[in-house]
Amino acid sequence: MTNTQMSSARTEPTRPNRFVELLLADRHSVPLSIALHLVPGALIVAVYALIAAPFTRAVGIPIFAAWAIALGVVLFPLLFGLMWLGKQRTGGYNLRSVLGYMEKPFSRGKITLIGIGLMVYMTVVSLALLPLDTLVYDTFFTWLQYEGAGSSATTYLDGYSQSSILITVGICLPFTGFTLPLIEEYYFRGFLLPRLPQLGRWAPLFNTALFSVYHFWAPWTVLSKIAFLLPGVWFVWGKHDIRASIWMHPGSALLATVGGLTAFAFGLM
């Protein structure tokens, strides 16, 4: 090969990875979007069953920690994957280049008020719909026998000492109480939802329903999740401001975790 040919070979652009192109496209096909919504949930259940649950049982800590571990094992690499996609697009690891709804059309003060309103709505409605979760569980899902299954929000902690619960939930709080829900919002609302323009007004419902189903470890909560998540997802879709669902989802998760931890500390639960 001549020097000219070698130089040409070195400078010839590398053919883009087809799957990366599909992921970064402005539009995902419906089958691809369904897979991208649900596969992480299946992986979380697999990590729980094969790794996290055996570990927490062996060391005698609440099974709640197993789900926290499983979520972290799947969602932190998912976040890195989004940043890696940003590197494929811009040459540097970042999220902004691959996420939508980052325009910030509202002032910080206004989106804070909107976000707090959505957070309160999600918290109140999720508590109000606990009887629905119980009804669905008792009717359709009592056959699920894994430890922690049940309609109660505290089933994953039942049977453990107060000190064990406080230590476990306290350690998990920064993750299950905020960071992991934040990653979910980046992925489901920032990455997946904007890539469904072909669905029009159905996109928020499609995204919310699949996100609810993604929680394979609690299928009896699908209906209630759709009810308390849809208004926030619809707002993000319509106004292109992901900060609203960040306030709503991670915000309410933090509020519920801190409130629950406080109640356990004072013996109220």
QUINOR-V628755 format. One record per backbone hydrogen bond with DSSP energy under -1.0 kcal/mol. NH is the residue of the N-H (numbers start at 0). CO is the residue of the C=O. If there is no record, write none. Layout:
nh:co
NH:CO
NH:CO
//
This chain:
nh:co
5:1
6:2
7:3
8:4
9:5
10:6
11:7
20:16
21:17
22:18
23:19
27:194
32:28
33:29
34:30
35:31
36:32
37:33
38:34
41:37
42:38
43:39
44:40
45:41
46:42
47:43
48:44
49:45
50:46
51:46
52:47
54:50
55:51
56:52
57:53
58:54
60:55
63:155
64:61
66:62
67:63
68:64
69:65
70:66
71:67
72:68
73:69
74:70
75:71
77:73
78:74
79:75
80:76
81:77
82:78
83:79
84:80
85:81
86:82
87:83
88:84
89:85
90:86
93:82
97:94
98:94
99:189
110:106
111:107
112:108
113:109
114:110
115:111
116:112
117:113
118:114
119:115
120:116
121:117
122:118
123:119
124:120
125:121
126:122
127:123
128:124
129:126
132:128
133:129
134:130
135:131
136:132
137:133
138:134
139:135
140:136
143:140
148:145
154:151
156:153
157:154
159:156
164:160
165:161
166:162
167:163
168:164
169:165
170:166
171:167
172:168
174:171
175:171
176:172
178:173
179:174
181:177
182:178
183:179
184:180
185:181
186:182
187:183
188:184
189:184
191:186
192:187
194:191
195:192
198:195
199:196
201:198
202:199
205:201
206:202
207:203
208:204
209:205
210:206
211:207
212:208
213:209
215:213
217:214
220:217
221:218
224:220
225:221
226:222
227:223
228:224
229:225
232:228
233:229
234:230
235:231
236:232
237:233
238:234
239:235
241:100
243:240
245:241
246:242
247:243
248:244
250:245
251:247
252:248
253:249
254:250
255:251
256:252
257:253
258:254
259:255
260:256
261:257
262:258
263:259
264:260
265:261
266:263
267:262
//
